[in-house]
Amino acid sequence: MVICLNETLIVYGTRYGATPEACAVIQKILEKEYKILVEIWDLENYRACPDLEEFDNIILASGIEHGKWTKNTRKFLTKDLKDKNVAVFISSSFAGEEELYDHAYKNFLEDVLVEYPEVNIVAKAAFGGRVPKKELPNIAKNAIVARLPEFQEDNRNWDKITEWAHEVGKIFTIK
Ligand SMILES: Cc1cc2nc3c(=O)[nH]c(=O)nc-3n(C[C@H](O)[C@H](O)[C@H](O)COP(=O)(O)O)c2cc1C
């Protein structure tokens, strides 16, 4: 019998499906290795969100398009989250390229979170992403991407995602 110690809410916003795949990997690790019960929620497709009262620990994740989070993930940051442990990650193709990682981390993660000083951020990460094949020509036109010798359509690093899940699992289970 699995005894679940506490509950975590994962909320995400996606446009092309890459972000929830990372959420699913993180969910599995939290459940299996840390005995955390995880509820997972798509913020763009469900209007209502579960009652936050039930959760001390939250993971918020957004895909990045043209430098922007999804609408509802940004909106989620305006909730009263000062008494929660909030871990945040973004799925960004720029973050998956060595040359663009710092740019992505600063512009798409740090600069966004600084706007919400009330939110108790306990961990943050910028992961690579996956561009759907039919969208590749669009992103290739981007001035920064055009300078890269080789742009990979899927540059997610699953080891990095796994490592971060463990970091978050440890933070969420500290008594
Ligand atoms: C039209 C378009 C614009 C994009 N713009 C950016 C961008 O400005 N910066 C970036 O890091 N990635 C950009 N990406 C790549 C996405 O961040 C990547 O596909 C991500 O994994 C999407 O997450 P999602 O599938 O959960 O929406 C773009 C992708 C598309 C298709």
The ligand as a Tripos MOL2 file, in Angstrom:
@<TRIPOS>MOLECULE
LIG
   31    33     1     0     0
SMALL
NO_CHARGES

@<TRIPOS>ATOM
      1 C1          5.3830   30.2120  -33.2090 C.3       1 LIG1
      2 C2          6.3460   29.8350  -32.1520 C.ar      1 LIG1
      3 C3          7.0380   30.8110  -31.4560 C.ar      1 LIG1
      4 C4          7.9520   30.4550  -30.4670 C.ar      1 LIG1
      5 N1          8.6320   31.4310  -29.8110 N.ar      1 LIG1
      6 C5          9.5560   31.0790  -28.8830 C.ar      1 LIG1
      7 C6         10.2910   32.0800  -28.1890 C.ar      1 LIG1
      8 O1         10.1080   33.2700  -28.3750 O.2       1 LIG1
      9 N2         11.2050   31.6560  -27.2810 N.ar      1 LIG1
     10 C7         11.4250   30.3240  -27.0120 C.ar      1 LIG1
     11 O2         12.2550   30.0190  -26.1790 O.2       1 LIG1
     12 N3         10.7330   29.3730  -27.6550 N.ar      1 LIG1
     13 C8          9.8000   29.7110  -28.5620 C.ar      1 LIG1
     14 N4          9.0930   28.7410  -29.2030 N.ar      1 LIG1
     15 C9          9.3200   27.3220  -28.8610 C.3       1 LIG1
     16 C10         8.4440   26.8950  -27.7060 C.3       1 LIG1
     17 O3          8.8920   27.4950  -26.5400 O.3       1 LIG1
     18 C11         8.4790   25.3840  -27.5210 C.3       1 LIG1
     19 O4          7.8710   24.8230  -28.6330 O.3       1 LIG1
     20 C12         7.8070   24.9700  -26.2450 C.3       1 LIG1
     21 O5          8.2130   23.6740  -25.8910 O.3       1 LIG1
     22 C13         6.3210   25.0810  -26.3540 C.3       1 LIG1
     23 O6          5.6970   24.5890  -25.2040 O.3       1 LIG1
     24 P1          4.2130   24.0410  -25.3390 P.3       1 LIG1
     25 O7          4.2480   22.9610  -26.3820 O.co2     1 LIG1
     26 O8          3.8690   23.5090  -24.0050 O.co2     1 LIG1
     27 O9          3.3600   25.2040  -25.7400 O.co2     1 LIG1
     28 C14         8.1740   29.0860  -30.1810 C.ar      1 LIG1
     29 C15         7.4520   28.1070  -30.8670 C.ar      1 LIG1
     30 C16         6.5650   28.4640  -31.8360 C.ar      1 LIG1
     31 C17         5.8160   27.3990  -32.5430 C.3       1 LIG1
@<TRIPOS>BOND
     1     1     2 1
     2     2     3 ar
     3     2    30 ar
     4     3     4 ar
     5     4     5 ar
     6     4    28 ar
     7     5     6 ar
     8     6     7 ar
     9     6    13 1
    10     7     8 2
    11     7     9 ar
    12     9    10 ar
    13    10    11 2
    14    10    12 ar
    15    12    13 ar
    16    13    14 ar
    17    14    15 1
    18    14    28 ar
    19    15    16 1
    20    16    17 1
    21    16    18 1
    22    18    19 1
    23    18    20 1
    24    20    21 1
    25    20    22 1
    26    22    23 1
    27    23    24 1
    28    24    25 2
    29    24    26 1
    30    24    27 1
    31    28    29 ar
    32    29    30 ar
    33    30    31 1
@<TRIPOS>SUBSTRUCTURE
     1 LIG1         1 GROUP 0 **** ****
